[in-house]
Amino acid sequence: MSHSTPDRDSGPQIISEDLISLDTDLGASKEDVISALSRRLADAGRATEADALRDAALARESQSATGLPGGIAIPHCRSEAVVAASLGFARLAPKVDFGAPDGPADLVFLIAAPEGAGAEHMKLLSSLARALVRPAFVGALRDAKTPAEIVTLVNDVLAPAPTATPAAAAAAPAAAAAGPAPKPEPVTPEKEPEPEPPKHIVAVTACPTGIAHTYMAADSLVAAGERAGVVVHVETQGSSGSTPLAPGVIAGASAVIFATDVGVKGKERFAGKPVVASGVKRAINEPDTMITEALRAGMNPSAATVDAGSAGSAADEPAGSIGWGTHLRQVLLTGVSYMIPFVAAGGLLIALGFLLGGYEISGPAEDIVLSNSLGQLPDGGLATYLGAVLFQLGSLAFSFLVPALAGYIAFAIADRPGLAPGFTAGAVAVFVGAGFIGGLVGGLIAGVVALWISRIPVPQWLRGLMPVVIIPLFATLIVGALMFLVLGRPLAAITSGLTNWLNGLSGSSVIFLGIILGLMMCFDLGGPVNKAAYAFAVAGLNVNDPASLRIMAAVMAAGMVPPLAMALASTVLRPSLFSEAERENGKAAWLLGSAFISEGAIPFAAADPLRVIPSMMAGGAVTGALIMAFDVTLSAPHGGIFVFFAIGNLLWFLVALAAGVVVAALCVVGAKEFIKPGASDAELDPDVATVAA
């Protein structure tokens, strides 16, 4: 049954009176408010688990604050726990800070959408988001006396009833009685010169979730354009679907605005257009400024433009966009994030190969696979043959580690034209022995070269060949020549020297390395520092290199500490120090920690970062040091206790892990018991300390 008109069909309404709180105190922090609204939705049967809904909303909150100017906040998420698209509303007294630039919010909508929400539901939620930029609607929300009035206001926005003027309504019966009107005589109007169409601007808006900010930014830009006397055409790349801008509209635009927090789909359509770029919230907070900047860019021959090859990469973005330091970090993390699936799949297959065929399978695996089959098994039987197949399959997947890293670093800089030179640079790095470091350097060079070539002015007839032939060809030639002729040997020497240094570590030196890796793994729970330590470990993973196996063991064991420690503290040691929601999270954290999912501790760190994160780092340092001291090894890059068969000195691995978990749990219990922060938890900013994976 359709739910597209919530006030006029038999399906459940998106909002109802039992989902509304007026002039109430739901807590002093945004976490408290989100938790209370999530509980209200769950109690009304709109969600299966309040905690799951709350965690999904807080995870979205950690990406960027949802507070908006004018005392409004729109926390929102998509979650499997949501049964039907729903709105929870609270008019707060006192106000609560949701990160808006002009202060705390008193009007809060929790927008909850099912994970697989259909287009109709998403259109309803985007309609609400768009209404929140209209002062009349916001004023009516503040003036409403009862929950029923709020329901009416919201439903009128989601499914407005058709209206007719009194004169038209009175004339309709008379017109019907009189019968059809006579056809008027045709009149040939005098031809007048058609006015020139006004200049217009095109824009793309997109946020990570695609529910609210995407559409609010679009309407803010359109309204600002009306105030400036310019037409703004917006393509919203959100959850309710996207209708691409017509090529003719793009061609006639004087400039383009990218107000996005994620990648823009089809950037190449805007090649050559003057560009103004920023995050999506700037278009909500400063739409008039962005329109002014776009108009100026359209009249400035020297303005930044969307290049044909890079398709508007971040390198071309003008003031108001991300800085170079942030962009470099994003570029490197893009490469790491695309590399990890090759690592996880390849590494686990290699470990399974060892489980079936033994560690000695690494030598003859290739010959066994090529010379035998299921009908002609080698010595050792089926287990040996399957072990060799799994090992060889994992080795092939693992061999893409450095090329994938370099290729997607280049992709993050220069878009698709950077892929071929980036992958080639990574392959050359492997060939010359430059390894992980060579992949990093080669990927950066490939991306920069591809971007530079894309900026070379070419005739219009040649532009179509630039991204698919010319840029990949010459960028590959240049980066390949640099890697072979200039950089290959020095980078290989650095890699070899680092490997020899790691193999030569002993005593206090190797323990110190374990401490550093443990601290990094627990610092931001899946964020850039955590991923840097993990990438360092998996890039050097080599079954024939004992030092790399010890590093991998230290990284995985330390990464398991935070969720296990929080589970121990919140469910066993001192449950009374934790909220009911945290105790529930603690139960799930046992499994998450056992599987090496550090992000299982994020809900605890988000609520109390200043006491939780240092405690986790203390435990991680202990575990990292003990792993190194006990000479524990690990040949699989992921899996936690579920890859016990790939762990050397398993007993000492468990001892080191238990020691770190106990230390971290005792530290966090002691911190919560004896360290009372001068500010309430509401004044702590979890976004400073927590980075979602």
C-alpha positions as CSV (number, residue, x, y, z in Angstrom):
1,M,0.0,0.0,0.0
2,S,1.3,3.4,-0.9
3,H,2.5,5.7,1.9
4,S,3.1,8.7,-0.3
5,T,0.3,10.7,1.1
6,P,0.5,10.2,4.8
7,D,-2.6,12.2,5.7
8,R,-4.9,10.8,3.0
9,D,-4.4,7.1,2.8
10,S,-4.7,4.1,5.1
11,G,-0.9,3.7,5.5
12,P,0.9,4.9,8.6
13,Q,1.5,8.6,8.8
14,I,5.1,9.7,8.9
15,I,4.4,11.8,12.0
16,S,1.7,11.4,14.7
17,E,1.0,13.0,18.1
18,D,2.7,10.3,20.1
19,L,6.0,11.2,18.3
20,I,5.9,14.9,19.4
21,S,7.2,16.6,22.6
22,L,6.4,20.2,23.2
23,D,8.3,22.6,25.4
24,T,10.1,19.7,27.2
25,D,13.5,19.0,28.6
26,L,15.0,16.0,26.9
27,G,18.5,16.4,28.3
28,A,21.4,18.7,28.2
29,S,23.2,17.3,25.1
30,K,22.3,16.4,21.6
31,E,23.1,12.7,22.4
32,D,20.4,12.9,25.1
33,V,17.8,14.4,22.7
34,I,18.6,12.0,20.0
35,S,18.3,9.1,22.4
36,A,15.0,10.3,23.8
37,L,13.5,10.8,20.3
38,S,14.8,7.4,19.2
39,R,13.1,5.8,22.3
40,R,9.9,7.5,21.5
41,L,9.9,6.2,17.9
42,A,10.7,2.7,19.1
43,D,7.9,2.8,21.7
44,A,5.5,3.8,19.0
45,G,6.5,0.8,16.9
46,R,8.4,2.9,14.3
47,A,11.7,1.2,15.0
48,T,12.7,-2.3,16.3
49,E,15.5,-1.0,18.5
50,A,15.9,2.4,20.0
51,D,19.6,2.0,20.5
52,A,20.3,0.9,16.9
53,L,18.4,4.0,15.7
54,R,20.2,6.3,18.1
55,D,23.6,4.9,17.1
56,A,22.8,5.4,13.4
57,A,21.8,9.0,14.0
58,L,24.9,9.7,16.1
59,A,27.1,8.1,13.5
60,R,25.6,10.5,10.9
61,E,26.1,13.3,13.5
62,S,29.8,12.5,13.8
63,Q,30.2,13.2,10.1
64,S,29.0,16.8,10.4
65,A,26.8,18.6,12.8
66,T,23.1,18.8,11.9
67,G,22.3,22.1,13.6
68,L,21.1,24.9,11.3
69,P,20.8,28.6,11.6
70,G,17.6,29.8,13.3
71,G,17.5,27.4,16.2
72,I,16.8,24.3,14.1
73,A,18.4,20.8,14.2
74,I,17.6,17.9,11.9
75,P,19.5,14.8,13.1
76,H,18.7,12.1,10.5
77,C,19.8,8.6,9.4
78,R,18.9,5.5,7.5
79,S,18.8,2.3,9.6
80,E,17.7,-1.3,9.3
81,A,16.0,-0.8,12.7
82,V,13.5,1.7,11.2
83,V,10.2,0.0,10.3
84,A,8.7,2.9,8.4
85,A,9.8,6.4,7.5
86,S,9.1,8.5,10.5
87,L,9.6,11.9,12.1
88,G,10.1,12.6,15.8
89,F,9.7,16.2,16.8
90,A,10.7,18.1,20.0
91,R,10.4,21.7,20.9
92,L,13.0,22.0,23.6
93,A,13.1,24.0,26.7
94,P,16.0,24.6,27.4
95,K,17.7,24.7,24.0
96,V,20.5,22.2,23.1
97,D,23.6,22.7,21.0
98,F,23.6,20.8,17.8
99,G,26.6,22.6,16.3
100,A,24.8,25.5,14.5
101,P,26.9,28.6,13.9
102,D,24.4,30.9,15.6
103,G,23.7,28.9,18.8
104,P,21.6,26.1,20.2
105,A,18.4,24.7,18.8
106,D,14.9,24.6,20.2
107,L,13.2,22.8,17.2
108,V,14.5,19.3,16.6
109,F,13.3,16.8,14.0
110,L,14.7,13.3,14.1
111,I,14.3,12.0,10.6
112,A,14.4,8.2,10.5
113,A,14.3,6.3,7.2
114,P,14.4,2.6,6.6
115,E,17.7,1.3,5.1
116,G,15.9,0.4,1.8
117,A,13.5,3.4,1.8
118,G,11.7,3.8,-1.5
119,A,11.7,7.0,-3.5
120,E,8.3,8.1,-2.3
121,H,9.3,8.0,1.4
122,M,12.5,9.9,0.6
123,K,10.6,12.5,-1.2
124,L,8.4,13.1,1.8
125,L,11.4,13.5,4.1
126,S,13.1,15.9,1.6
127,S,9.9,17.9,1.4
128,L,10.1,18.5,5.2
129,A,13.8,19.5,4.9
130,R,12.9,22.0,2.3
131,A,10.1,23.5,4.3
132,L,12.5,24.2,7.2
133,V,14.2,27.0,5.1
134,R,10.8,28.9,5.0
135,P,10.4,31.3,8.0
136,A,6.6,31.0,8.0
137,F,6.7,27.3,8.5
138,V,9.3,27.5,11.3
139,G,7.3,30.3,13.0
140,A,4.2,28.2,12.9
141,L,6.1,25.3,14.6
142,R,7.1,27.6,17.4
143,D,3.5,29.0,17.8
144,A,1.7,25.7,17.8
145,K,-0.1,24.9,21.0
146,T,-0.7,21.2,20.7
147,P,0.8,18.1,19.0
148,A,-2.2,18.0,16.7
149,E,-1.2,21.4,15.3
150,I,2.3,20.1,14.6
151,V,0.9,17.1,12.8
152,T,-1.3,19.3,10.7
153,L,1.6,21.6,9.8
154,V,3.9,18.8,8.8
155,N,1.3,16.9,6.8
156,D,0.3,20.1,5.0
157,V,4.0,20.3,3.9
158,L,4.3,16.6,3.0
159,A,0.9,16.3,1.2
160,P,-0.6,19.8,0.6
161,A,-4.3,19.8,-0.4
162,P,-5.2,21.5,-3.6
163,T,-6.4,25.0,-3.2
164,A,-8.8,27.2,-5.2
165,T,-9.7,30.9,-5.0
166,P,-13.2,31.8,-3.7
167,A,-14.1,33.4,-7.0
168,A,-13.1,30.3,-8.9
169,A,-15.0,28.1,-6.5
170,A,-18.1,30.1,-6.9
171,A,-17.8,30.3,-10.7
172,A,-17.3,26.5,-11.2
173,P,-21.0,25.4,-10.7
174,A,-22.3,28.2,-12.9
175,A,-19.8,27.3,-15.6
176,A,-20.8,23.7,-15.4
177,A,-24.6,24.6,-15.8
178,A,-24.0,26.9,-18.7
179,G,-22.3,24.2,-20.8
180,P,-19.2,24.5,-22.8
181,A,-18.0,28.0,-23.6
182,P,-18.0,29.1,-27.3
183,K,-14.6,28.9,-29.0
184,P,-13.0,32.4,-29.2
185,E,-12.1,33.8,-32.5
186,P,-8.4,33.3,-33.3
187,V,-6.3,36.4,-32.8
188,T,-3.0,36.8,-34.5
189,P,-0.7,38.6,-32.0
190,E,1.8,41.0,-33.3
191,K,5.3,39.5,-33.3
192,E,7.6,41.0,-30.7
193,P,11.2,40.3,-30.4
194,E,11.8,37.5,-27.9
195,P,13.8,38.7,-24.9
196,E,17.1,37.2,-24.2
197,P,16.9,34.5,-21.5
198,P,18.4,35.7,-18.2
199,K,21.8,34.3,-17.2
200,H,21.5,31.3,-14.9
201,I,23.6,29.2,-12.6
202,V,23.6,25.5,-12.2
203,A,24.4,23.7,-8.9
204,V,24.8,20.2,-7.5
205,T,24.0,19.5,-3.8
206,A,24.8,16.2,-2.0
207,C,25.3,15.1,1.6
208,P,26.5,11.7,2.9
209,T,23.0,10.5,3.9
210,G,21.1,12.3,1.2
211,I,18.0,12.9,3.3
212,A,17.9,16.5,4.5
213,H,20.9,18.8,3.9
214,T,20.9,17.9,0.2
215,Y,17.5,19.4,-0.3
216,M,17.8,22.3,2.2
217,A,20.9,23.4,0.4
218,A,19.1,23.3,-3.0
219,D,16.2,25.4,-1.8
220,S,18.5,27.9,-0.1
221,L,20.5,28.4,-3.3
222,V,17.3,28.8,-5.3
223,A,15.9,31.3,-2.9
224,A,19.2,33.2,-2.8
225,G,19.2,33.3,-6.6
226,E,15.7,34.8,-6.6
227,R,16.9,37.5,-4.2
228,A,19.8,38.2,-6.6
229,G,17.7,38.2,-9.7
230,V,19.3,35.1,-11.2
231,V,17.8,31.7,-12.0
232,V,19.4,28.7,-10.2
233,H,18.9,25.2,-11.5
234,V,19.9,22.6,-8.9
235,E,20.6,18.9,-9.3
236,T,20.0,17.2,-5.9
237,Q,21.9,13.9,-5.7
238,G,20.0,12.6,-2.7
239,S,18.2,9.5,-1.6
240,S,14.9,10.4,-3.2
241,G,16.5,10.1,-6.6
242,S,18.2,12.6,-8.9
243,T,17.1,14.1,-12.2
244,P,20.3,15.2,-14.0
245,L,20.4,18.7,-15.3
246,A,19.7,18.9,-19.1
247,P,22.9,19.3,-21.2
248,G,21.5,22.5,-22.6
249,V,20.9,24.0,-19.2
250,I,24.5,23.2,-18.2
251,A,25.9,24.6,-21.5
252,G,24.1,27.9,-21.0
253,A,25.0,28.4,-17.3
254,S,27.5,31.2,-16.4
255,A,28.9,29.1,-13.5
256,V,28.4,26.0,-11.4
257,I,28.2,25.6,-7.7
258,F,29.2,22.3,-6.0
259,A,27.8,22.2,-2.5
260,T,28.6,18.6,-1.6
261,D,30.1,16.5,1.2
262,V,30.6,13.5,-1.1
263,G,31.7,13.0,-4.6
264,V,29.7,14.5,-7.4
265,K,28.3,12.1,-9.9
266,G,29.1,13.0,-13.5
267,K,31.4,16.0,-12.8
268,E,32.7,15.8,-16.4
269,R,29.4,17.3,-17.6
270,F,30.5,20.6,-16.2
271,A,33.9,20.7,-17.8
272,G,35.1,24.3,-18.5
273,K,32.5,26.0,-16.3
274,P,33.7,28.5,-13.6
275,V,33.2,26.7,-10.3
276,V,32.5,27.6,-6.7
277,A,32.8,24.6,-4.3
278,S,32.1,24.0,-0.7
279,G,30.6,21.6,1.8
280,V,26.8,21.3,1.7
281,K,26.2,23.2,4.9
282,R,27.8,26.4,3.6
283,A,25.0,26.5,0.9
284,I,22.5,26.4,3.8
285,N,24.3,28.9,6.0
286,E,25.7,31.3,3.3
287,P,23.6,30.8,0.1
288,D,23.7,34.5,-0.8
289,T,27.5,34.6,-0.5
290,M,27.9,31.5,-2.7
291,I,25.5,33.0,-5.4
292,T,27.6,36.2,-5.4
293,E,30.8,34.2,-5.7
294,A,29.4,32.2,-8.6
295,L,28.2,35.4,-10.4
296,R,31.7,36.9,-10.0
297,A,33.4,33.7,-11.2
298,G,31.2,33.7,-14.3
299,M,32.5,37.2,-15.2
300,N,36.1,36.5,-14.3
301,P,38.2,34.9,-17.1
302,S,40.8,33.8,-14.5
303,A,38.3,32.0,-12.2
304,A,38.8,28.4,-11.3
305,T,37.0,26.1,-13.7
306,V,36.0,22.4,-13.9
307,D,38.7,20.8,-16.0
308,A,37.9,18.3,-18.7
309,G,40.3,15.7,-17.3
310,S,39.9,16.2,-13.6
311,A,36.2,17.0,-13.8
312,G,36.4,19.5,-11.0
313,S,38.7,17.8,-8.7
314,A,39.3,19.3,-5.3
315,A,42.6,20.7,-6.5
316,D,40.7,23.2,-8.6
317,E,38.3,24.4,-5.9
318,P,38.5,28.0,-4.9
319,A,38.3,29.6,-1.5
320,G,35.7,28.2,0.7
321,S,36.5,24.6,-0.1
322,I,38.7,22.2,1.8
323,G,42.4,23.1,2.4
324,W,45.4,21.4,0.8
325,G,46.3,19.5,4.0
326,T,42.8,18.1,4.4
327,H,42.7,17.2,0.7
328,L,46.0,15.4,1.0
329,R,44.7,13.4,3.9
330,Q,41.6,12.5,2.0
331,V,43.6,11.5,-1.1
332,L,45.8,9.1,1.0
333,L,42.8,7.7,2.9
334,T,41.0,7.1,-0.4
335,G,43.9,4.9,-1.6
336,V,43.9,3.0,1.7
337,S,40.2,2.5,1.8
338,Y,40.1,1.0,-1.7
339,M,43.2,-1.1,-0.9
340,I,41.7,-2.8,2.2
341,P,39.3,-5.1,0.4
342,F,42.2,-6.6,-1.5
343,V,44.1,-7.0,1.8
344,A,41.2,-8.5,3.7
345,A,40.2,-11.0,1.0
346,G,43.7,-11.9,0.0
347,G,45.1,-12.2,3.5
348,L,42.3,-14.3,4.8
349,L,42.5,-16.7,1.8
350,I,46.2,-17.1,2.4
351,A,45.5,-17.9,6.1
352,L,42.9,-20.5,5.1
353,G,45.5,-22.0,2.7
354,F,47.9,-22.3,5.7
355,L,45.1,-23.9,7.7
356,L,44.5,-26.7,5.1
357,G,48.0,-27.1,3.7
358,G,50.3,-26.0,6.4
359,Y,52.8,-23.1,6.4
360,E,55.1,-25.1,4.1
361,I,52.4,-24.7,1.3
362,S,53.7,-21.2,0.4
363,G,56.7,-22.7,-1.6
364,P,55.2,-25.3,-3.9
365,A,51.7,-23.8,-4.1
366,E,52.0,-22.5,-7.7
367,D,53.3,-25.8,-9.0
368,I,50.7,-27.8,-7.1
369,V,47.9,-25.6,-8.6
370,L,49.2,-25.8,-12.2
371,S,50.2,-29.5,-12.2
372,N,47.2,-31.0,-10.4
373,S,43.4,-31.0,-10.3
374,L,40.5,-32.5,-8.3
375,G,40.9,-35.6,-10.5
376,Q,44.6,-35.8,-10.0
377,L,45.5,-34.9,-6.4
378,P,49.1,-34.2,-5.3
379,D,50.9,-35.9,-2.4
380,G,49.0,-35.0,0.7
381,G,45.6,-35.4,-0.9
382,L,42.6,-33.0,-1.1
383,A,43.6,-30.8,1.9
384,T,47.0,-30.1,0.3
385,Y,45.5,-29.3,-3.1
386,L,42.8,-27.0,-1.7
387,G,45.3,-25.3,0.6
388,A,47.5,-24.6,-2.4
389,V,44.5,-23.2,-4.4
390,L,43.4,-21.0,-1.5
391,F,47.0,-19.8,-0.9
392,Q,47.5,-19.0,-4.6
393,L,44.2,-17.3,-4.9
394,G,44.9,-15.2,-1.8
395,S,48.4,-14.3,-3.1
396,L,47.0,-13.1,-6.4
397,A,44.4,-10.9,-4.6
398,F,47.1,-9.7,-2.2
399,S,49.4,-8.7,-5.1
400,F,46.9,-5.9,-6.0
401,L,47.7,-4.2,-2.7
402,V,50.2,-1.6,-3.9
403,P,48.7,-1.1,-7.4
404,A,45.3,-0.5,-5.9
405,L,46.7,1.9,-3.3
406,A,48.6,3.9,-6.0
407,G,45.7,3.7,-8.5
408,Y,43.1,5.1,-6.1
409,I,45.4,7.8,-4.8
410,A,45.7,9.0,-8.3
411,F,42.0,8.6,-8.8
412,A,41.3,10.8,-5.8
413,I,43.5,13.6,-7.4
414,A,42.6,13.4,-11.1
415,D,39.4,11.3,-11.2
416,R,39.1,8.5,-13.8
417,P,42.0,9.6,-16.0
418,G,44.3,9.0,-13.1
419,L,43.4,5.3,-12.7
420,A,45.6,3.8,-15.4
421,P,48.8,5.8,-14.6
422,G,48.2,5.2,-10.9
423,F,47.8,1.4,-11.2
424,T,50.9,1.4,-13.5
425,A,52.9,3.4,-11.0
426,G,51.9,0.9,-8.3
427,A,52.9,-2.1,-10.5
428,V,56.3,-0.5,-11.2
429,A,56.8,0.1,-7.5
430,V,56.3,-3.6,-6.9
431,F,58.5,-4.6,-9.8
432,V,61.5,-2.4,-8.6
433,G,61.0,-3.4,-5.0
434,A,59.8,0.0,-3.8
435,G,56.8,-1.6,-2.1
436,F,54.3,0.4,-0.1
437,I,56.3,3.6,0.0
438,G,56.8,3.4,-3.8
439,G,53.0,3.0,-4.2
440,L,52.3,6.1,-2.1
441,V,54.9,8.2,-4.0
442,G,53.9,6.8,-7.4
443,G,50.2,7.3,-6.9
444,L,50.7,11.0,-5.9
445,I,52.9,11.6,-8.9
446,A,50.5,9.9,-11.3
447,G,47.6,11.9,-10.0
448,V,49.4,15.2,-10.1
449,V,50.7,14.5,-13.6
450,A,47.3,13.5,-14.9
451,L,45.8,16.6,-13.4
452,W,48.5,18.8,-14.9
453,I,47.9,17.3,-18.4
454,S,44.2,17.8,-18.1
455,R,44.8,21.5,-17.6
456,I,46.6,21.9,-20.9
457,P,44.3,23.9,-23.3
458,V,43.3,21.8,-26.3
459,P,41.0,22.3,-29.3
460,Q,37.3,21.4,-28.8
461,W,37.6,18.4,-31.1
462,L,40.3,16.9,-29.0
463,R,38.6,17.2,-25.6
464,G,36.7,14.0,-26.0
465,L,40.0,12.0,-26.3
466,M,41.6,13.7,-23.3
467,P,40.2,11.6,-20.4
468,V,40.2,8.2,-22.2
469,V,43.4,8.3,-24.3
470,I,45.7,11.3,-24.1
471,I,45.8,11.8,-20.3
472,P,46.2,8.1,-19.4
473,L,48.8,7.6,-22.1
474,F,51.1,10.5,-21.3
475,A,50.6,10.4,-17.5
476,T,51.5,6.7,-17.6
477,L,54.6,7.4,-19.7
478,I,55.8,10.2,-17.5
479,V,55.2,8.5,-14.1
480,G,56.6,5.2,-15.5
481,A,59.8,6.9,-16.7
482,L,60.2,8.7,-13.4
483,M,59.7,5.5,-11.4
484,F,62.1,3.4,-13.5
485,L,64.8,6.0,-14.3
486,V,64.9,8.3,-11.2
487,L,62.8,7.2,-8.2
488,G,62.7,3.4,-8.3
489,R,66.1,2.6,-6.8
490,P,66.1,5.2,-4.1
491,L,62.6,4.2,-3.0
492,A,63.6,0.5,-3.1
493,A,66.6,1.3,-0.9
494,I,64.4,3.1,1.6
495,T,62.0,0.1,1.7
496,S,64.8,-2.3,2.0
497,G,66.4,-0.3,4.8
498,L,63.1,0.0,6.7
499,T,62.6,-3.8,6.4
500,N,66.2,-4.5,7.6
501,W,65.7,-2.0,10.5
502,L,62.5,-3.7,11.6
503,N,64.1,-7.2,11.4
504,G,67.0,-5.9,13.5
505,L,64.8,-4.5,16.3
506,S,65.1,-6.3,19.6
507,G,64.7,-5.8,23.3
508,S,63.4,-2.3,24.2
509,S,63.3,-1.1,20.6
510,V,60.8,-3.6,19.4
511,I,58.7,-3.1,22.6
512,F,58.7,0.7,21.9
513,L,57.4,0.1,18.4
514,G,54.6,-2.1,19.8
515,I,53.7,0.8,22.2
516,I,53.5,3.3,19.3
517,L,51.4,1.0,17.2
518,G,49.0,0.3,20.1
519,L,48.6,4.0,20.8
520,M,47.8,4.7,17.1
521,M,45.3,1.9,16.9
522,C,43.3,3.2,19.9
523,F,43.6,7.0,19.2
524,D,40.6,7.5,16.8
525,L,38.9,4.1,16.5
526,G,38.9,3.6,12.8
527,G,39.9,7.1,11.8
528,P,43.0,8.3,9.9
529,V,45.6,7.5,12.6
530,N,44.1,4.0,13.2
531,K,44.1,3.4,9.4
532,A,47.7,4.6,9.0
533,A,48.9,2.1,11.5
534,Y,46.8,-0.7,9.9
535,A,48.0,0.2,6.4
536,F,51.6,0.2,7.6
537,A,51.1,-3.4,9.0
538,V,49.3,-4.9,6.0
539,A,51.5,-3.3,3.4
540,G,54.6,-5.0,4.9
541,L,52.8,-8.4,5.6
542,N,55.0,-11.2,4.4
543,V,54.8,-14.8,5.6
544,N,58.6,-15.1,5.2
545,D,59.3,-11.9,7.2
546,P,59.0,-12.5,11.0
547,A,59.2,-8.8,11.8
548,S,56.1,-8.0,9.6
549,L,54.2,-10.8,11.2
550,R,54.9,-9.4,14.7
551,I,53.8,-5.9,13.6
552,M,50.5,-7.4,12.2
553,A,49.9,-9.1,15.5
554,A,50.5,-6.0,17.5
555,V,48.2,-3.9,15.3
556,M,45.3,-6.4,15.4
557,A,45.5,-7.2,19.1
558,A,45.7,-3.5,20.0
559,G,42.7,-2.7,17.7
560,M,40.7,-5.3,19.6
561,V,41.2,-3.7,23.0
562,P,38.8,-0.7,22.9
563,P,35.5,-2.6,22.2
564,L,36.4,-5.5,24.5
565,A,37.5,-3.1,27.3
566,M,34.3,-1.1,27.1
567,A,32.3,-4.3,27.1
568,L,34.1,-5.5,30.2
569,A,33.7,-2.1,32.0
570,S,30.0,-1.5,31.1
571,T,28.6,-5.0,31.5
572,V,30.9,-6.6,34.2
573,L,33.0,-4.3,36.3
574,R,30.8,-1.2,36.9
575,P,27.6,-1.2,34.9
576,S,26.2,1.6,37.2
577,L,28.6,4.1,35.7
578,F,27.1,3.7,32.3
579,S,23.7,4.5,30.8
580,E,21.3,1.8,29.8
581,A,22.1,2.4,26.2
582,E,25.8,2.1,26.8
583,R,25.2,-1.2,28.7
584,E,23.4,-2.5,25.7
585,N,26.2,-1.3,23.4
586,G,28.6,-3.1,25.7
587,K,26.9,-6.5,25.0
588,A,27.4,-6.0,21.3
589,A,31.0,-4.8,21.8
590,W,32.1,-8.3,23.0
591,L,31.5,-9.7,19.5
592,L,32.8,-6.6,17.7
593,G,36.0,-6.6,19.7
594,S,36.5,-10.3,19.2
595,A,36.3,-9.8,15.4
596,F,38.8,-6.9,15.4
597,I,36.2,-4.1,14.8
598,S,37.6,-1.2,16.7
599,E,34.5,0.9,15.8
600,G,32.6,-1.0,18.4
601,A,33.9,1.5,21.0
602,I,32.8,4.6,19.1
603,P,29.4,5.0,21.0
604,F,31.3,5.2,24.3
605,A,34.0,7.5,22.9
606,A,31.4,9.8,21.4
607,A,29.6,10.2,24.7
608,D,32.7,10.8,26.8
609,P,35.8,11.2,24.7
610,L,38.1,12.8,27.3
611,R,37.8,9.9,29.7
612,V,37.3,7.0,27.3
613,I,40.0,7.6,24.6
614,P,43.0,8.0,26.9
615,S,42.0,4.9,28.8
616,M,41.8,2.9,25.5
617,M,45.2,4.2,24.4
618,A,46.7,3.0,27.7
619,G,45.3,-0.5,27.2
620,G,46.4,-0.6,23.5
621,A,50.0,0.4,24.4
622,V,50.2,-2.4,27.0
623,T,48.9,-5.0,24.5
624,G,51.2,-3.7,21.7
625,A,54.2,-3.9,24.0
626,L,53.4,-7.4,25.2
627,I,52.8,-8.7,21.7
628,M,56.3,-7.6,20.7
629,A,57.9,-8.9,23.9
630,F,56.3,-12.3,23.6
631,D,57.2,-12.6,19.9
632,V,53.6,-13.2,18.8
633,T,53.1,-13.4,15.0
634,L,50.0,-13.2,12.8
635,S,49.8,-14.1,9.1
636,A,46.2,-12.9,8.5
637,P,45.4,-9.1,8.3
638,H,41.9,-9.4,9.8
639,G,39.5,-11.6,11.7
640,G,40.4,-11.3,15.4
641,I,40.1,-14.5,17.4
642,F,38.4,-16.1,14.5
643,V,41.8,-16.5,12.7
644,F,43.4,-18.2,15.7
645,F,45.0,-20.7,13.3
646,A,47.1,-17.9,11.8
647,I,48.5,-16.7,15.1
648,G,51.9,-17.8,16.3
649,N,52.2,-18.2,20.1
650,L,48.4,-18.1,20.5
651,L,48.5,-18.4,24.3
652,W,50.7,-15.3,24.6
653,F,48.5,-13.4,22.2
654,L,45.5,-14.1,24.5
655,V,47.6,-13.0,27.5
656,A,48.6,-9.8,25.9
657,L,45.1,-9.0,24.7
658,A,43.6,-9.8,28.1
659,A,46.2,-7.6,29.9
660,G,45.4,-4.6,27.6
661,V,41.7,-5.1,28.0
662,V,41.9,-5.2,31.8
663,V,44.1,-2.1,31.9
664,A,41.9,-0.1,29.6
665,A,38.7,-1.2,31.5
666,L,40.2,-0.3,34.9
667,C,41.4,3.1,33.6
668,V,38.0,4.0,32.2
669,V,36.2,2.9,35.4
670,G,38.6,4.9,37.5
671,A,38.3,7.9,35.2
672,K,34.5,7.9,35.4
673,E,34.6,7.2,39.2
674,F,37.1,9.8,40.3
675,I,37.6,12.3,37.5
676,K,34.5,14.6,37.3
677,P,34.9,17.0,34.3
678,G,34.3,20.6,35.0
679,A,31.9,20.8,32.1
680,S,28.9,18.5,31.8
681,D,29.0,15.8,29.2
682,A,26.8,18.0,27.1
683,E,29.7,20.4,26.7
684,L,32.1,17.8,25.5
685,D,32.4,17.7,21.7
686,P,32.7,14.1,20.5
687,D,33.3,15.2,17.0
688,V,36.8,16.4,18.0
689,A,37.9,13.0,19.2
690,T,35.9,10.5,17.2
691,V,36.2,9.8,13.5
692,A,33.7,7.3,12.0
693,A,35.2,4.5,10.0
